[in-house]
């Protein structure tokens, strides 16, 4: 059995590749930027924390000692606070290649993207192609895999968006989308297992594409049928409205979130993801599965329907909570200030009433702003729960009559806390 190092081992493809190779008896080391949760979930693997985008060659050499195969599954769609696309796909890969040559590692299996050898409209595809060229120029036994949209039991990015859209009663149809040849995750995993063998062919660049060409909306319809929903009414989005969604996705990306709807996705989906899988089939002997067949073999569970229904509600929940807290803070410090002070004095706060109102307003603003930024959102959600509980306790002591107020200001704290808990439960993307 081989000793295999998998980079990006916590991602959609990397995690399944790691689990499959470990189950086959290989000695697997998983590498990712954050590995604590993965180490608990898959304790049979060794885990190392390292960022491909930032690590110099010298940092890789100790991890590569005794390694037979390196599998690079790391990737990013668009640059932002947490991601540097060019550093991940190009400079980081070049450093890894240098380290492999120094450490005597021969076989490198690298995930690129469909069509980057034909068109490069974005930083994503340009950097992917540059990384491919750097690897092909090396003396290593490389295998470059260029999958189309990868679909399987797990979902992230585009595959998660497909499920979320499939749960909508009205299906928004984006303009300027090109055909796709989605490939089954199981076939991708089996391909890595095949090329991990020491006698497997090398120095190949292969397109991993399924047997069916589907447009994006047909794929959503396929998943909607799998989820058991009736056909949805389709509404064609005008180009300006669709462009607004992509720009909002870019804004969310600058705040640290990774929405699948961003300008990179807009340009990449316009060129499509179709290719010729014949070389892949000849090299491996695999017969790619149709996505419809993979879905038919695995009926949708109630948990699948929960995920699909909650996926697009998640940003709505987070944005609603952020606006709620920011609006509450602005109201407390602005037009509602005098009324708040009067209410606090009525409850016996006395000279502390102005400070209490100002402090509450600032706390609300802090929670609301924290919810907008990905890095601070978990802490802000916990802070929102704490502030809401404090308001319930303080209100019970100072203004207990508000429990019976027709507008129910204290009773409404319970559903607010519940919404925070839902947001916490759905916060992680993978």
N, C-alpha and C positions, 0 to 999 in steps of 0.2 A: 504494500500500500504506500501511497505517496504522501509526502508532507506538503501541504498546500496552504498558501497565504492568500486570503481573499480580502481585497480592499473595497470598502463600501459594503461591508458585510451586514449592515443594519438596514439597507435599502430594500426595495421591493424585490429586485432580482437577486442581490447579494445574499439576503437572508435565506432565500429558498435554495440557492446554490450551496451555501454553507451547510444547511441542514441535510441536503441530499448527499453531499460528499462525506459528511461525518457519519451518516447512517450507513454509507457503503464501506466504512472502516478506515477512511483516510484520516490522517492526523491534520486537523484543520485549525488554522489560526485566523481569527477575524480581526480586521482593522477598520476602525471608523473614528470619527471625531469624538463621539461620546459612546461609551460602551457599557456603562454601568447596568442599564436595564437589559441589554442584550446578554450580558454575562449571567444575569439571574435567569433569563428565559432559556438560554442555551448553555448550560454549565459544562457540557461535554467538550466545548471548544475552548481553545486558548484565546484570550482577547487582549488587544493592545490599542491604546488610544493614540492616533496619529492622523494629522490632516494632510491629505495628498497635496492640497493647494499650497501649503506652507512648508512642508518638510523638505529640507535639502537632502541630497543623496546620502550624506553621512548618517542621517537619522535612520535611513532604511537598511543600511548594511547589517547592523546587528540582528534585525528582524528576519533578514534573508538567509542567515547562516543555516545551512542544512536543508533549505527549502528546495523542493523539486519543481513546483509549479506556482506561478503567481497568476491570480485572476483579478483583473481590475474592473470592478463594477461601479466605481465612483463616477458621479456626474452631477451636473447642475443645469437647470433650464436657463436661468437669467441671473446676472450679477445683482447683488444687493448687500445689505449689511452682513448677512451670514454666508454669502456665496461669492466666489470670484471665478467666473466661468473659464476665462483664459488660463488662470493659474491652475485650475483643476484639470482641464482637458489637455493643456499644452505644456506649460512650464513644469507642472507637477509630474506629468507623465514622463517628460524628458529626464527629470531627476531620478525617477523610479527606474527608467531604462538604464541610466548610468550605473545606478546601484546594483541592478541585476547583473550587469556585465562585470562589475567589480567583485560581486559575491559568487560568481560562477553559476548563477541561475540561468538556465537555458530557455525554458518554456514559459511564455507569457500569453495568457488569453485576455484579450482586451475588448471591452464593450464600447463600440462607437454608436453611430446612428444611421438609419436608412437614408441613402441618397446623398450623403455628404461628399461623395466623390463626383457628384454631378452638379449640385447647386449648393451654394453657401450664402443664403440671404441674411443670416444673423450671426452674432458673435458665437452663439451656441454651435452652429454648424461649421463656421470657419475654424473655431478652436478645435472642434472634433477632428476635422480634416487635418489640421496641422499636427495634432497629436498622432493621428494615424501615420502620417508621413514620417514623423520622427521615429516611430516604432519600426516602420518598414525599412528605414535606412540603417537600422542596427543589425548586429550579427546574431541576434537572438532567434530562437525558434518561435516566432510569433504567430498568433491566430487572432484575426480581427473579426469580431461579430458585429454586424450592423442590423439590429432588429427593427422591425416596424413597431407599431404600438403593441406593447406586451400586456396581455389580459390573462388573468387567472383568478383563483379564489380570493387572494388579497388584492387590495386596490389602493392606489396612490396616484396623485397627479391626474393625468388625463383619464386613467381607468376609473378613478373615483368620481371624476366629473361626469363621466358617462352614466354611472349609476345614479348620481344625484339628479341629472336631467331626466333620467328614465322615470323618476318618481313624481315628476311635475304633471299636473293635470293639463297644463298648456306647455307645449314644447317650443321654446324659442329656436328658430332656425337661423344660424349664423351665416352671413354671406361669405362668398369666396373661400369655400372649403373644397379640398381636392380629395380624391379617393384614398383609402387606406387598405392595407393588407394585414390586418391584425394577426399577431402570432401568439400561440398559447404559451403561457409561462412554463408549463411542463415540458414543452419541446425545447425551450431555451435552456432549461436546467439540464435536460438530457444531453444537449449539445456540449455544454461545459464538461459534463462527466465524460463524454466521448473523447474530447480533446485533452483531457487531463491525463490520459494514458501515455506512457513514455514512448510507445511506438506509433502514436497517432500522427497523421500528417501535419505539417506545419507550413508557415509562410503562406498563409491563405487569408484572403479577405472575403467574407461570405455574407450575403444578404439573407436575413432570417425573416421570411414572410409567409403568412398563411395562404391557403389555397383560394380564398375568396377576396374579391375587391368590393369594398363597401364604402359608401360615403358616410360621413360622420353621423348624419341623422338616421340612416339605416341601422347603424350600430346601436344607437340609442333605442330605436324601436325594438331591436332584437333583445336588448336587456330589459326593456319594459315588458315585453311578452314573457320573458323568463321570470320576472318578478310577479307575474300574474295580474298585471293591470290591464285594463281596457286600452285600446288605442287612444292616444292623446290628440287633441286638436293642435295642429302645428301653425305657428305664427312666424312669418318671415320678418326678421328684424331689419329695419333699414340700416344701411352702412353707418350713418352717424351714431345711431344708438348702439350698434355693435362696437364701434370704435370707442364709445364712452366706457363700455364695460371693460375693454382691454386697458384703457388708461387708468381706470379705477384699480384694476389688478396691478398695474405698474406702481401706483401709489401705495397699495398694500405691500408690495414687494420692497419698496424703500423703507417701510416701517418694520421690516423683518419677517413678514409673512411670506408664504410660498404658494400663492394661488395659481392654479393651472391656467387661468385666463389672464395672460399678459401679452405684451406686444410681440415677444419672441414666439409664443404659441400662435399668435395671429399670422405671422409671416411663415412659420414652419408648416402650419396646417394648410396654408394656401398652396404650398408646393407638393403637399401630400406625402405619403409614405408607402410607396409601392416599389416592388423590385422583382428580381428573378431568383427564386429559391432553388433552381435546379442544381447549381454548384454545391450548395449546402446539402441537398438530398443525396447527390452522388458521393460526397465526401463522408457522410455519416450513415447513410442508409435509412435515415429517418423519413417518415411520411408525415408532413405537417398536418395537424388537426384543424378542422374548421371550428371557428368559435361557437357556432350554433351547436355543433356536436358536443363540445366540451360543456356547454351550458346544459344541454339535454341530459348529459350523464350525471349532472350534479344539481338536483332541484334546489331552487331558492328556499332558504330557511326564513323564519320570521326575523332572525338577526340581520339577514341580508336586507330585508325590507326596512328594518329600523335604520340601518346605516344609510340606505338610499334616501329615506325620508328626512333624516337629520343632516345629511351632508350640506345641503344648501341652506338649511336653517342655522347652521353653526355661525356663519358670518353675520346673519341677521340678528342672532341672539347677542353676539359680542358687540355689534354696532349699537343695538338698542340699549344695552346696558351702559355702554360708554356715553351715549347721548343722555340717558337718564341721569347718570351721576354728574356729568358736566352741566346739564341743564339745572339740576338741583343746586349745584354749587353756585352757579351764576345767579340763580333766583335768590338764594340766601344772602349773597353779598350785594345784590342789586335791589330790584323792586320789592323783594320780600323781606328785606332786612328789618325794617321797622316792625312789621307784623311778627316776625320771629322773635325779636327782642321783647315785644309786648307779651307774647305767649310765654316766653321763659320767665318773665317777671311775674306773670299770673301764677306760674307754678312754683314761685318762691325762690328763683335763682338770684334775685336782687341785683347787686352791682356786677355779678359775673355774667349776666345775660348777654351783653354785647360780645364778650369774649367767647361765650359758648356758641353764639350764632356764627361769628367769624371763623372759629375753629372748625365747626361743622361744615361750613361752606368750603373751606380750604381742603378739608379731608375728602369731601365729595369730588372736588376738582382733581385731586391727586389720584383718586381711584379711577375716575373717568379717563384721564389722560393715560394712566398706566395700562388701561385696557386696550388702547389703540396700538400700542407698541408690543410686538410679539415677545420680546425679551422679558418685559415686565408684566405681561398679561397674567401669568399664574399667580404672582404675588398680589396683583391688583384684585383678582377675583377673591382670594383669601381675605384681602383687606376689605373688600366690599361686604363680605359676609360678617366680618368683625364689626365694621361700622354700623351695619344694619342691626346686628344684635345689640350693640351699645345704644342705638336709638330706641329700640324696643324696651330695653331696661330703663333708660333715662326717662322715656315717655311714661312708663308705668309708675315711676316714682314721682315725677314732676307734674305730669298732665294725664292722669289715669282716665279722665273722662273722654279722652280721644279714642279709647277703645270702643266707645259707643257712638262716636261721631258718624253721621250719615255718610261722609266721604271715606270713612274707615282708613285714616292715614296709618294707624299702627297695625291694623289687620293686614294691610297690603305688604307689610314687611315679609310675611311668610312666603308668598309667591315670588317675591324678589330674591329671597335667599335660595328658593328652589331653582330659579333660573340660573343663579350663579353656580349651583351644584351641577346642573346640566352642562353649562359651559365648561366647567372643570373636567367633567367626565369625557367630553368630546374634544378637548383642547389639542391633544397630541394627534398628529397626522399619521404617524407610523410608529 
